[in-house]
C-alpha cells in the first residue's frame, strides 16, 4: 500500500506540473522554482510534513520535496544552533543529494554521445 500512496501523491504533483505547463505561459524553470518554493512554504507552515509521512517518496522525490528538505534542514538547524542555522541547515540537509546529482550528471556526460536536435 505504501507504493500505491507514493505513486498517487507523486503522480498528482506531476499532474499539477503538467497542467501548469499546458495551460499557463510560464517557462519550465519558473514552474520548477514555483514548486520548490511551494514545498518550502508548505513545510514552514506545517502542511508538507503530514504529506511526507503519508506518501513517503511520493512527496520527497519531486522538486517540491527538495524545497521541503531545504526548509526542514534550516528549521532543524535553527533549533539546534540558533539563527546561523538558517544559513547552514538547508545546505547540510541537501548536500548528499546535490553531490549525487553532480557526480552522476558528470558520469552521464562522460559516457553519452549527445546530438543536436536539428
N, C-alpha and C positions, 0 to 999 in steps of 0.2 A: 504494500500500500504506500510505502514511502516513495517508491519510484513514481507511482501514479500522481501523488501530490506534487512532487518536484516537476514532473512533466507538465501538469496542468498549469501550475503557477508560472513556471518559466515560459511556457507557451503563451500564456496570457500577456506576460510582459512583452514578449516578442510581437504578439498581435498588435498591441498598442503602438509599438515602434513602427510596424509595417503600415498601420493606418495613418500615422503621422507622416511617413514617407510618401504615401499615396495622395493624401488629402491637403497637406499644407505645403507651402513653398519655402521650406527650410532645408538647409543643406544637411547632409548626413552628420557632419561634425557638430552642428548646432543641436541636432536631436540627441546625439550621444552625450554631449555636455549637459543637456537638459535632464536626461536620465540619471547621470552621475550626481548632479545637484539634487535631484528629487530623492535619490537614495540617501544622501547625506542629511537633507532636511527632514525626511521621514524618520531617520534614525534619531536626530536631535529631539524631535517631539515625541519619540517613543512608539511610533507606529510600525517601523520596519522590523524591529526585533521579534514581535509575535509572528510576523510573516516568515522570518528566517527559522524560527522554532517549528512552525507548521510545515514549511516546504523544503527546508534544508538547502540543497544545491540549486533547487529551482529559483530560489531568491538570491543566492550569493554568487552564482556564476554570471548572470547578465551584468551589464555595465553599472546598473543601479546597485548591485552588490559591492562593486568597488567603492562607490560613494558611501555605502554602509560601513565598509571596512575602514575607510579613512576617518569617518566621523566617530565610529566606535573606538578606534585606536586613540584618537585625540581626546575623547571624553575619559577613557580609562587612564591615560597618562596624566591628564589634568588632576584626576582624583588621587593619583599616586605621587606626583611630584610638583604640583602647583601649575601656575599659569604657563610656564615654559613648556609644559607638556602639550599645550595646544599646537605648538610649532613642531614638536618632535614625534608625537604619538601617531599621527597618521602615516608618517614615513616609516616608523618602526613596524607598524601593523601591516603595511603593504610591501615591504622591502623584498620579501621572498617571491611574491607574485610578479613584481616588476622585474626582478633579476631573471626569473624564469622566462618571461616574455622576451627580454633582450637576448638571452642566450639561445633560446630556441628559434627566434627570428633570425639571428645571425647564422645558425646552423642551416636553417631552411634556405637562406640566401646563398650559402656556400654550395649546397648540393642541388640547387634547382637551376633551370635554364630558362629564365624569363624571356618572353617575347612581347613585342609591341602588339596592341590590339589592331592596328591598321595594317 
